[in-house]
Amino acid sequence: MDQQLNWKEKLGAKIPAELGREIDIFEQQMELRKAGKIDEKVFAETRLRRGIYGQRYDNGQRHDGKRVQRLPFNADLVKGPDTFWDAPGMVRIKIPFGGVTPEQFETLADLSEEYSDGVTHVTTRQDFQFHYVHIDDTPALMRRLAAVGITTQEACGNVVRNVTACPLAGICHEETFDTTPYAKATAKFLMGHPDTQDFGRKVKIAFSGCEQNPCGLVTMHDMGAIAKTRVVDGKKVRGFAFYVGGGLGSVPYKAKLFDEFLPEEELLPTMQAISRVFARLGEKRNRARARIKFLIAQLGVAEFKKLVAEERQKLADDPRWTDFLKSVNDPTEEALKAGISLNGHQRPEGFDAWYKTNVYKQRQAGYVAATVSLPLGDASSDQLRALADIARRFVKDTLRTTVEQNILFRWVSEADLPEFYLAIKAIGLGAADAATIVDVTSCPGTDTCKLGIASSRGLARELRQRLGEKSLQLDEAVKNLRIKVSGCFNSCGQHHIADIGFYGISRNIKGFAVPHFQVVLGGKFHDNAGEYGVPIGAVPSKRIPEAVSTITEFYMRQRQKDERFQDFIARIGKKAVKDLLEDLTKIPTHDVDRSFYSDWGDPREFTLADMGVGECAGEVVSQAEFTLAASERELFEAQLLLDAGHSQHAVKAAYASMVRAAQGLVKDQNPMISENDEQIIAEFTQRFYDTQLFWDKYAGGKFAEYLFKAKEFVGAGKTADADRAVQLLQEAQLFIDAAHDCHNKVRGGIASAPAIAPTLQPGA
């Protein structure tokens, strides 16, 4: 009888009913879209909520270096129902708190071979991603994932994304208690909940077992919980220091303390109440202002908390709020073998270096957690199958992904480590240096992301190779630093919380577009992402490895005894580092050395259309370019003022730098533009904002609106605290970067500046 069933029917019994129903609904929506009965904008959000993203055109590269034969799915190319289905895209797979099993590894391996390019990618939010998946294949892929307990539901879209948590939860020496059951309950409760379906943008949630370590990165989340305990009536009770309103993105916000001790029984109803307030009051039209962080910045955390408390009182009791609490103290994992010490066991070549960086001694005697480093977060199908076999040999279902794009094997008997090391080394995953400067984190960048400006993965690969070659010679202070790379300002690579961060931008050098990265310093990975870094200047992409060497060598020469990198940067000042990198900002002209005019891993010239054709050294630099350069200098001076504690002066200087950048654009059309702020902004508005020439393809007019907001803030004489000053300086940097991009577009003929006669003459 079983032989007469098709594959879908065979899987049916293994698929949870709610997941199966969701997949059936999506398949029906696909058919309606093919028939033209669902609008493309509506279907776009529908597929996003099932984890299906569009990705950019083939850029000549792929994870394994081979070209992709089919064009990746790009919604911008859609002309009608037929062409929509001709191009593959990306599928994101939710892994709550990073928990994954050997059986799931095997399924992922099979699916990546059958539907993707044979590579499974671990993200900075503990998810998995497949690229180059055709949308017609997604229902089958979803069903096979659901049969092993995995879903893509709400992995993308304006909903609650994957709930992350410390991968050491339950085995950590410093944790207050194991947050795993709470993260698991949160993910289950909020997924598909009616109160989480009407957000203007996404919501991200994280759990941490302690304050001091970086594993949870709570302060960069919309909602974050740090485990706490209190003694009430002589009894120890659990709760959380609860934070709201954090987020990275183009302008990062640190989360605000919502409740210093939120009782465990109030965790889920409070999250539900927050969701309802956000859905009701959060921005819907302007996506650039639609995160919780902006709502809290507008209302203030006290008013926001008051509204949440009122909403909490309206909620009808739900048994799911507390049912899971009955079992939070039950063991969630079991070891496969007895915990035995490593003492006396023979150690293979390379083992000691790997042991030093990739092994964490659990609080449970005789057991360790071993990190398997995945370069750039990638694992092949063969490697995933081998990892599943290794897991069954040494542990059980005790695997977790990490935010640094690696795999953690928990509950390994320490005596088994030499054999474990040889097993992962045999499949090419025995690299040491996990969670060090060598273990560079990166977003997909220009490989597959439509928003990517520069090749973050290409740069990360180059840095990893160079740093790895001299790993044994690196001083411990340098080795313990973190490098994170994003392909654009959106911080998917989490560059704001790195010791040394980078995000991709483009600059115009004598008519040629040149890939650059902004250098971001001062971020703090520890203390749950305790500090955010700020840009100090742009360096050509091909000189970033030199910049890393220059910065780290300077740190070693000038640091005081045991001085941490963040303290060092704060002491010497960002100007000193900017001056240090000054020579690296200069590159040979295009006719002398063309290598600087292409990006890492891509031999093609980094240009926009025909930009730069026929231009050569000796070209006169325009006044606009001089003025844009002056705006960067003024913004850097604003940063120095902020570092010195002069927030108000820093805000005014940052605003002035934005006006200077706007003036640079206007000068291309009206060389006689005055120095008057009002006139500059009026002409900028007329020539570049109203015409949408300044608008970003994906962000719309967001970056121009930063200038208008700054004008209003400064003009009203408002007082800026340190947080507001940091935000305004971040916005100024993004405005100036956008001004460079706009200038590049106009100079390269990608967009035409409208012929508008000056309405405001100098002195008028």
C-alpha positions in Angstrom: 0.0 0.0 0.0 2.9 2.4 0.9 4.3 2.0 -2.6 1.2 3.5 -4.1 1.6 6.8 -2.1 3.4 9.7 -3.8 6.2 11.6 -2.1 3.9 14.3 -0.8 1.6 11.8 0.8 4.5 9.9 2.4 5.7 13.1 4.0 2.3 14.2 5.1 2.3 12.1 8.3 5.7 13.7 9.3 4.7 17.3 8.7 3.1 19.2 11.6 -0.5 20.2 10.7 0.0 23.9 11.0 3.1 23.9 8.8 1.5 21.7 6.2 -1.5 24.1 6.1 0.7 27.1 5.6 2.5 25.4 2.7 -0.8 24.4 1.1 -2.0 28.1 1.3 1.2 29.4 -0.2 1.0 26.9 -3.1 -2.5 28.1 -3.8 -1.3 31.7 -3.7 1.4 30.8 -6.2 -1.3 29.5 -8.6 -3.4 32.6 -8.2 -0.4 34.8 -8.9 0.4 32.8 -12.1 -3.2 33.3 -13.1 -2.8 37.1 -12.5 -5.4 37.1 -9.7 -3.0 38.4 -7.0 -1.2 41.7 -7.4 2.6 41.4 -7.5 3.1 43.7 -4.5 0.8 41.6 -2.5 2.5 38.4 -3.6 5.9 39.9 -2.8 5.0 40.2 0.9 3.4 36.7 0.7 6.6 35.0 -0.5 8.8 37.1 1.8 6.8 35.8 4.8 7.7 32.3 3.5 11.4 33.1 3.4 11.7 33.7 -0.3 13.8 36.6 -1.4 14.7 37.9 -4.9 18.4 38.2 -5.5 20.5 40.1 -8.0 21.6 39.2 -11.5 24.5 36.7 -12.0 27.6 38.8 -11.3 30.0 36.2 -12.8 30.6 34.4 -9.5 29.1 31.9 -7.1 30.0 30.3 -3.8 32.1 27.7 -5.5 33.5 30.1 -8.2 31.4 28.7 -11.0 29.0 30.7 -13.1 25.3 30.3 -12.6 23.5 29.4 -15.8 20.0 30.5 -14.8 19.4 34.2 -14.1 18.7 34.8 -10.4 15.1 36.0 -9.6 14.9 39.8 -9.6 11.5 41.3 -9.1 12.5 44.4 -10.9 12.6 42.4 -14.2 9.1 41.1 -13.8 7.0 42.0 -16.9 4.1 39.6 -16.3 3.1 36.2 -14.8 5.2 34.3 -17.3 8.6 35.9 -16.8 8.2 36.0 -13.0 8.8 32.2 -12.8 11.9 32.1 -15.0 14.5 33.1 -12.4 15.7 31.7 -9.1 16.2 33.5 -5.8 17.1 32.9 -2.2 15.3 30.9 0.5 15.9 31.6 4.2 15.3 28.8 6.7 14.4 29.6 10.3 16.5 27.9 13.1 15.1 29.2 16.4 18.0 29.7 18.9 20.3 28.0 16.4 19.2 24.5 17.4 19.7 21.9 14.7 19.9 18.1 14.5 21.9 15.6 12.4 18.7 14.5 10.5 18.1 18.2 9.6 21.7 18.5 8.4 21.1 15.6 6.0 17.9 17.1 4.7 19.6 20.5 4.1 22.4 18.7 2.3 19.9 16.9 0.0 17.9 20.0 -0.7 20.9 22.2 -1.4 22.1 19.7 -4.1 18.7 19.2 -5.7 17.3 22.8 -5.6 20.3 25.1 -4.9 24.0 25.3 -5.8 25.2 22.6 -3.3 26.0 25.1 -0.6 24.2 25.8 2.6 25.0 29.2 4.2 24.8 30.1 7.9 23.7 33.7 8.5 24.5 36.2 11.2 21.1 35.4 12.8 21.6 31.6 13.2 19.5 30.9 10.1 20.3 28.8 7.0 20.1 30.1 3.4 19.9 28.6 0.0 20.7 30.6 -3.1 19.6 30.1 -6.7 16.4 28.3 -5.8 13.6 28.5 -8.4 10.3 29.6 -6.9 8.4 26.7 -8.5 10.5 24.4 -6.3 9.8 26.1 -3.0 6.6 24.2 -2.0 8.4 20.9 -2.3 11.4 22.2 -0.5 9.2 23.6 2.3 7.5 20.2 2.8 10.7 18.3 3.0 12.0 20.8 5.6 8.8 20.6 7.5 9.0 16.8 7.7 12.2 17.3 9.8 10.8 20.1 11.9 12.1 23.1 10.1 10.1 26.0 8.6 10.7 29.0 6.3 7.6 30.7 7.7 8.3 34.3 8.6 12.0 34.0 8.0 11.6 37.3 6.0 8.9 39.9 5.7 7.3 42.4 8.1 6.9 39.9 11.0 8.9 38.5 13.9 12.1 37.1 12.4 14.2 34.2 13.8 14.5 34.3 17.6 18.2 34.1 18.4 19.9 33.1 21.6 23.3 32.3 23.0 24.7 29.1 21.6 26.3 28.3 24.9 22.9 28.5 26.8 22.7 25.7 29.3 26.4 24.9 29.4 27.9 28.4 30.1 29.8 29.1 33.3 28.6 32.8 33.5 24.9 32.4 32.7 22.2 33.1 35.2 20.0 30.3 33.8 19.4 28.5 30.5 17.4 30.8 28.2 16.8 28.0 25.6 13.2 27.1 26.7 12.2 30.8 26.7 13.6 31.4 23.3 11.9 28.3 22.0 8.6 29.3 23.5 8.8 32.8 22.2 9.5 31.6 18.6 6.6 29.2 18.8 4.1 31.7 20.4 4.8 34.7 18.1 5.1 32.8 14.8 1.8 33.4 12.9 0.2 35.1 15.9 -2.6 37.5 14.8 -1.0 40.3 16.7 2.3 40.1 14.8 0.9 40.3 11.3 0.4 44.1 10.8 3.9 45.5 11.3 5.4 48.2 9.1 8.7 46.4 9.3 10.4 43.4 10.8 10.9 42.6 14.5 14.0 40.9 15.8 14.3 39.2 19.3 17.3 37.8 21.2 18.0 36.1 24.5 21.2 36.2 26.6 22.0 34.3 29.8 24.3 37.0 31.1 25.2 40.7 30.6 28.9 40.6 30.0 29.3 38.2 27.1 28.4 38.9 23.4 26.5 35.7 22.6 23.0 37.2 22.7 23.8 40.7 21.3 20.7 41.9 23.1 21.1 45.7 22.7 21.0 45.6 18.9 17.5 44.0 18.9 13.9 45.3 18.8 13.3 43.2 21.9 15.9 41.6 24.0 16.0 39.6 27.3 18.9 39.1 29.7 18.4 36.4 32.3 18.1 37.7 35.9 17.0 36.2 39.3 15.6 37.8 42.4 14.8 36.6 45.9 11.1 37.2 46.6 9.7 36.1 50.0 12.7 34.0 50.5 12.4 32.2 47.2 14.6 32.7 44.1 12.5 33.7 41.1 13.4 34.1 37.4 12.9 37.1 35.2 14.7 39.2 32.6 16.2 42.6 32.2 14.1 43.5 29.2 15.2 45.9 26.4 13.3 47.4 23.5 14.1 49.6 20.5 17.5 48.4 19.4 18.6 47.9 15.8 21.5 48.3 13.5 20.7 49.2 9.9 21.7 52.4 8.3 21.4 54.4 11.6 21.9 52.1 14.6 20.1 52.6 17.9 21.0 50.9 21.2 18.0 49.3 22.9 16.5 51.0 25.9 15.9 49.3 29.2 12.1 48.6 29.4 12.0 46.7 32.6 14.9 46.0 34.9 13.2 42.8 36.1 10.4 41.4 34.0 9.0 38.2 35.7 9.2 35.1 33.5 5.4 34.7 33.5 5.1 38.2 32.0 7.6 37.6 29.2 5.2 36.4 26.4 2.2 38.6 27.3 4.5 41.7 27.4 5.9 40.8 23.9 2.4 40.4 22.7 1.4 43.8 24.1 4.5 45.4 22.5 3.5 43.8 19.2 0.0 45.3 19.4 1.3 48.8 20.2 3.9 48.6 17.4 1.3 47.4 14.9 -1.1 50.2 15.9 1.3 53.1 16.2 4.4 52.2 14.2 5.1 53.9 10.8 3.5 52.1 7.8 4.1 54.4 4.8 7.8 55.3 5.3 9.6 52.0 5.6 12.8 53.9 6.5 11.2 54.9 9.8 9.1 51.8 10.4 11.1 49.9 13.0 10.3 49.9 16.8 13.4 52.0 17.5 11.9 55.0 15.7 8.6 54.7 17.5 10.4 54.6 20.9 12.6 57.5 19.8 9.4 59.5 19.0 7.4 58.6 22.1 10.1 58.1 24.6 10.6 54.8 26.5 8.4 56.0 29.5 5.4 56.8 27.3 6.0 53.6 25.3 6.0 51.5 28.5 2.8 53.2 29.6 1.1 52.3 26.3 2.3 48.7 26.6 1.0 48.4 30.2 -2.4 49.6 29.0 -2.4 47.1 26.2 -1.3 44.3 28.5 -4.4 44.9 30.7 -6.6 44.4 27.6 -5.3 41.0 26.7 -7.4 37.9 27.4 -5.5 35.2 29.4 -3.7 32.7 27.2 -2.5 29.4 28.7 0.5 29.5 26.3 2.0 32.4 28.3 2.9 30.1 31.1 2.4 26.4 30.1 6.0 26.1 29.0 7.2 27.3 32.4 6.3 23.9 33.9 9.3 22.3 32.2 11.9 25.0 32.0 14.0 23.2 34.6 13.8 19.9 32.8 17.0 18.7 31.0 16.8 19.8 27.4 19.8 17.8 26.2 21.6 14.6 26.9 25.2 13.6 26.3 26.0 10.6 24.1 29.0 9.6 26.1 30.4 10.0 29.6 32.4 13.1 30.2 36.1 12.2 30.5 39.1 14.5 30.8 41.6 14.9 27.9 44.6 14.4 30.1 47.1 11.8 28.7 45.5 11.5 25.3 47.7 11.8 22.2 47.2 15.1 20.3 47.5 15.1 16.5 49.3 17.8 14.6 47.4 21.1 14.6 45.2 20.1 17.5 46.7 22.4 20.1 46.1 25.5 18.0 42.6 24.4 17.2 41.9 23.5 20.9 43.0 26.9 22.0 40.4 28.9 19.9 37.7 26.4 19.1 37.0 24.6 22.3 34.9 25.8 25.3 34.9 23.9 28.6 31.4 23.4 29.7 30.3 23.9 33.3 29.5 20.2 33.2 32.8 18.4 34.1 34.4 16.4 31.4 32.4 18.0 28.5 33.3 20.7 26.0 31.6 22.6 23.2 33.6 22.5 20.0 33.2 25.1 17.2 33.4 23.9 13.6 34.5 27.0 11.6 32.7 27.5 8.4 34.6 30.0 6.2 32.2 32.7 5.2 29.4 30.6 6.8 29.4 28.1 3.9 29.2 24.3 4.0 28.9 22.0 1.0 26.4 19.2 0.9 29.1 16.6 1.4 30.4 18.5 4.5 26.9 18.7 6.0 26.3 15.0 5.6 29.7 14.3 7.1 28.9 16.6 10.0 25.7 14.7 10.6 27.7 11.4 10.8 30.2 13.1 13.1 27.4 14.3 15.4 26.0 10.8 15.7 29.4 9.5 16.5 30.3 12.0 19.3 27.1 13.7 20.4 23.3 13.5 19.9 21.1 16.3 18.8 23.2 18.9 20.5 24.2 21.2 17.7 23.8 24.9 17.3 24.5 27.6 14.7 26.2 30.8 15.9 25.8 34.5 15.0 29.4 34.3 13.8 28.3 31.8 11.1 29.8 28.6 12.6 28.5 25.3 14.0 28.8 24.5 17.7 28.9 20.8 18.8 27.9 20.7 22.4 28.4 17.9 25.0 31.5 16.4 23.4 33.4 14.2 25.8 36.8 16.0 26.2 38.6 12.6 25.7 37.0 12.3 22.3 38.4 15.7 21.0 41.5 14.3 19.2 39.3 12.0 17.2 36.7 14.7 16.7 39.4 17.1 15.4 40.7 14.5 12.9 37.1 13.8 11.7 36.3 17.5 10.9 39.9 18.1 9.5 39.3 15.2 7.0 36.3 17.1 5.5 38.2 20.5 5.3 36.6 22.1 8.4 39.4 21.7 10.9 40.5 25.3 10.8 41.4 27.0 14.1 40.9 30.6 15.0 37.1 30.6 15.6 35.9 33.8 17.2 39.2 35.6 16.5 40.2 38.3 14.0 40.7 35.5 11.4 37.0 34.5 11.7 35.7 37.4 9.6 31.9 37.7 9.5 30.3 38.9 6.2 26.9 39.4 4.7 26.3 38.1 1.1 27.1 41.6 -0.4 27.3 41.8 -4.2 27.5 38.0 -4.6 23.7 37.7 -4.4 22.2 40.8 -2.6 20.4 43.4 -4.7 21.4 46.1 -2.2 25.1 45.2 -2.2 27.5 47.9 -3.3 30.9 46.3 -2.7 32.0 42.7 -2.4 31.8 42.0 1.3 32.4 38.3 0.9 35.3 38.9 -1.5 36.9 41.1 1.1 36.2 38.8 4.0 37.7 35.9 2.1 40.9 37.9 1.4 41.2 39.1 5.0 40.6 35.6 6.3 43.3 34.2 4.1 45.9 36.9 4.9 45.2 36.9 8.6 45.1 33.1 8.8 48.6 32.8 7.2 50.1 34.8 10.0 47.7 33.7 12.8 50.5 32.1 14.9 52.5 35.3 14.9 49.6 37.6 15.9 49.7 39.1 19.4 46.8 37.9 21.6 45.4 41.4 21.9 45.1 41.6 18.1 43.9 38.0 17.7 41.0 38.6 20.0 39.6 41.4 17.8 36.5 41.0 15.6 36.2 42.1 12.0 32.8 42.3 10.4 32.0 43.3 6.8 28.8 44.6 5.2 28.3 45.1 1.5 26.3 48.3 2.1 25.3 50.6 5.0 22.5 48.3 6.2 24.8 46.4 8.5 23.7 42.8 7.7 27.3 41.9 8.4 26.9 43.7 11.8 29.9 46.1 11.2 28.7 48.5 13.9 29.5 46.1 16.7 32.9 44.9 15.4 36.3 46.2 16.7 37.1 46.9 13.1 34.1 47.1 10.8 33.6 47.9 7.1 30.7 48.7 4.9 30.7 49.0 1.1 30.4 52.3 -0.8 31.3 53.7 -4.2 33.6 56.7 -4.9 34.3 58.5 -8.2 38.0 58.8 -9.0 38.5 61.0 -12.1 35.4 59.7 -13.8 35.7 56.1 -12.7 33.6 54.4 -10.1 35.9 52.7 -7.5 34.8 50.2 -4.8 35.5 51.6 -1.3 34.7 50.6 2.2 34.0 52.9 5.1 36.2 52.0 8.0 34.1 51.8 11.2 35.9 51.8 14.6 34.9 51.8 18.3 32.3 49.0 18.2 32.1 46.6 21.1 31.0 43.0 20.6 31.1 42.1 24.3 28.5 43.3 26.9 25.8 42.2 24.5 26.9 44.6 21.8 27.8 47.3 24.3 28.9 50.0 21.9 28.4 50.9 18.3 31.3 52.0 16.1 31.3 55.1 13.8 32.8 55.6 10.3 36.2 57.4 10.3 36.8 57.5 6.5 36.6 55.7 3.2 39.4 53.5 1.9 39.6 51.8 -1.6 38.5 48.2 -1.4 41.8 46.8 -2.6 43.6 48.6 0.2 41.5 47.4 3.1 43.9 44.5 4.0 46.7 47.2 4.3 44.4 49.3 6.4 43.8 46.3 8.8 47.5 45.8 9.1 48.2 49.5 9.6 45.6 49.8 12.3 46.5 46.6 14.2 50.2 47.3 14.1 49.7 50.9 15.3 47.6 49.4 18.2 50.4 47.1 19.2 53.0 49.9 19.1 51.0 52.5 21.0 48.7 50.6 23.4 49.2 50.9 27.1 49.5 47.8 29.2 46.4 45.5 28.8 44.6 48.3 27.1 41.6 47.1 25.1 41.1 48.2 21.5 38.0 50.3 22.2 39.8 52.1 25.0 42.8 52.6 22.8 40.7 54.2 20.0 38.9 56.4 22.5 42.3 57.5 24.0 44.2 58.3 20.8 41.1 59.7 19.0 39.7 58.8 15.6 41.6 61.7 13.9 44.9 59.9 14.7 43.6 56.8 12.9 42.2 58.7 10.0 45.6 60.4 9.5 47.3 57.0 9.7 45.2 55.8 6.8 45.5 58.9 4.7 48.1 57.5 2.3 45.9 54.4 1.7 43.1 56.6 0.3 45.2 57.4 -2.7 45.3 55.0 -5.7 47.0 55.0 -9.1 45.1 56.4 -12.1 43.1 54.0 -14.2 45.7 53.9 -17.0 48.5 53.0 -14.5 46.9 50.2 -12.5 43.4 49.0 -13.3 43.3 46.5 -10.5 42.0 49.1 -8.1 39.0 49.7 -10.3 37.6 46.2 -9.9 36.3 44.5 -6.7 37.5 41.4 -4.8 36.7 38.2 -6.6 35.2 40.0 -9.7 37.6 40.7 -12.6 35.1 43.1 -14.3 35.6 46.8 -14.0 33.6 48.4 -11.2 31.7 51.0 -13.3 28.2 52.3 -13.8 27.3 51.9 -17.4 29.8 53.7 -19.6 31.1 55.9 -16.8 34.7 56.9 -17.2 35.1 55.9 -20.9 37.7 58.2 -22.6 38.7 60.0 -19.4 42.2 59.8 -18.2 44.7 61.3 -15.8 45.0 65.0 -15.9 41.3 65.7 -15.8 40.4 68.9 -13.9 38.6 68.0 -10.7 35.2 69.7 -10.6 34.1 72.1 -7.9 31.4 69.6 -7.0 34.0 67.0 -6.2 36.0 69.4 -4.1 32.9 70.4 -2.2 31.9 66.8 -1.5 35.4 66.1 -0.2 35.1 69.2 2.0 31.8 67.7 3.4 33.6 64.6 4.6 36.3 66.7 6.3 33.6 68.7 8.1 31.8 65.5 9.2 35.1 64.1 10.6 35.6 67.3 12.6 32.0 66.8 13.9 33.0 63.4 15.1 36.0 64.8 16.9 33.7 67.3 18.7 31.5 64.4 19.7 34.4 62.4 21.0 35.4 65.4 23.1 31.9 65.5 24.7 30.6 68.5 22.8 27.4 67.0 21.5 25.7 70.3 20.6 28.6 71.6 18.6 29.0 68.1 16.9 25.4 68.2 15.8 25.8 71.7 14.2 29.0 70.6 12.5 27.4 67.5 11.2 24.4 69.5 9.8 26.9 71.9 8.2 28.6 68.9 6.5 25.3 67.8 5.0 24.6 71.2 3.7 28.1 71.3 2.1 27.4 68.0 0.4 24.1 69.3 -1.0 26.0 72.4 -2.2 28.4 70.2 -4.0 25.6 68.6 -6.0 23.9 71.9 -6.8 27.2 73.4 -8.0 27.2 71.0 -11.0 24.1 72.9 -12.2 24.5 76.3 -10.6 28.1 77.1 -10.0 27.1 80.4 -8.6 25.1 78.9 -5.7 25.6 81.0 -2.6 26.8 79.9 0.9 23.4 80.5 2.4 22.0 77.3 3.9 18.4 78.2 3.1 19.2 78.8 -0.6 21.4 75.6 -0.9 18.7 73.4 0.6 15.9 75.1 -1.5 17.8 74.4 -4.7 18.8 70.9 -3.6 15.1 70.2 -2.9 14.0 71.5 -6.2 16.7 69.9 -8.3 17.4 66.6 -6.6 14.6 65.7 -4.1 11.5 66.8 -6.0 12.8 65.3 -9.2 13.8 62.1 -7.2 17.2 62.3 -8.8 18.7 61.9 -5.3 16.4 59.1 -4.4 17.8 55.6 -3.7 16.3 52.8 -5.7 15.4 50.9 -2.5 15.5 53.5 0.3 13.5 56.2 -1.6 14.0 59.7 -0.3 15.2 58.6 3.1 18.7 59.9 2.9 17.6 63.4 1.7 15.1 63.5 4.6 18.0 63.2 7.0 19.1 66.6 5.8 15.6 68.1 6.2 15.3 66.6 9.7 18.7 68.0 10.7 17.8 71.4 9.5 14.6 71.3 11.6 16.5 70.1 14.6 19.2 72.7 14.5 16.9 75.5 13.4 14.7 74.9 16.4 17.6 75.2 18.7 16.9 71.8 20.2 19.4 70.3 22.7 21.1 67.1 21.6 22.1 64.4 24.0 24.9 62.0 23.2 22.5 59.4 21.7 20.8 61.9 19.4 24.2 63.3 18.4 25.5 59.9 17.4 22.4 59.2 15.4 22.6 62.5 13.6 26.3 62.0 12.7 25.4 58.5 11.4 22.6 60.1 9.2 25.1 62.7 8.0 27.5 60.1 6.8 24.7 58.3 4.9 23.6 61.5 3.3 27.2 62.3 2.2 27.6 58.8 0.8 24.3 59.2 -1.1 25.5 62.5 -2.4 28.6 60.8 -3.8 26.4 58.1 -5.4 24.1 60.8 -6.9 27.1 62.7 -8.3 28.4 59.4 -9.8 25.0 58.7 -11.5 24.8 62.2 -13.0 28.4 62.3 -14.2 28.1 58.8 -15.6 25.0 59.5 -17.5 22.9 57.0 -15.6 20.5 59.8 -14.6 20.0 63.2 -16.1 19.9 66.3 -14.0 16.9 68.4 -15.1 17.6 71.8 -16.6 16.2 74.1 -13.9 17.1 77.7 -13.9 18.4 79.0 -10.6 15.6 80.6 -8.7 17.8 81.8 -5.9 20.8 83.9 -7.0 23.8 84.7 -4.7 22.9 87.5 -2.5 19.2 87.3 -3.2 
